[in-house]
Amino acid sequence: MGKLGGFIGVFTFPFFMNWHGLPAAEGAVAIVSLLGLTVTAILLPEPKGKSLEEISEQALSPGEKIAA
């Protein structure tokens, strides 16, 4: 997902630069970064108080648990 974001960013940055200059381009990057931070904070499970084994089991899908 990160590579896709980088790819999109590289091609949209010149568009924002031509549209309203550097402030618009940096503003768009800041908004996307804050959106990414928010999504990560909401979707990432809290590991506090859990052992490495508990976190590893939680990350596996049901099909991977059977194979493991």
C-alpha positions in Angstrom: 0.0 0.0 0.0 2.9 2.4 0.8 4.4 1.9 -2.7 1.0 2.8 -4.3 0.8 5.9 -2.2 4.4 6.9 -3.2 3.5 6.3 -6.9 0.4 8.4 -6.7 2.3 11.1 -4.8 5.0 11.4 -7.3 2.6 12.0 -10.2 0.1 14.3 -8.3 2.7 16.6 -6.8 3.4 18.5 -10.0 -0.3 18.9 -10.6 -0.7 20.6 -7.2 2.5 22.7 -7.8 1.0 24.0 -11.1 -2.4 24.5 -9.5 -1.6 26.7 -6.5 2.1 26.4 -6.0 4.1 24.9 -3.2 1.6 25.6 -0.3 -1.1 23.6 -2.1 1.3 20.7 -2.8 2.5 20.6 0.8 -1.0 21.0 2.1 -2.2 18.0 0.1 0.7 15.9 1.4 0.0 17.0 5.0 -3.7 16.0 4.7 -2.9 12.6 3.2 -0.3 12.0 5.9 -2.8 12.9 8.7 -5.4 10.6 7.1 -2.8 7.8 7.0 -1.9 8.4 10.7 -5.6 8.3 11.6 -6.3 5.1 9.8 -3.2 3.4 11.3 -4.1 4.5 14.8 -7.7 3.2 14.4 -6.9 -0.1 12.7 -3.7 -1.1 14.4 -4.3 -3.4 17.4 -2.9 -2.3 20.8 0.0 -4.7 21.9 0.3 -3.3 25.4 0.4 -6.1 28.0 0.4 -8.9 25.4 3.2 -11.4 24.8 4.8 -11.8 21.4 3.0 -15.2 21.0 -0.4 -13.5 21.6 0.3 -10.8 19.0 1.4 -13.4 16.5 -1.7 -15.5 17.0 -3.9 -12.5 16.6 -2.3 -11.5 13.3 -2.8 -14.9 11.7 -6.0 -15.6 9.8 -8.0 -18.8 10.6 -6.5 -20.6 7.6 -3.0 -19.7 8.6 -3.5 -21.0 12.1 -4.5 -24.5 10.7 -1.4 -24.6 8.5 1.0 -23.4 11.3 
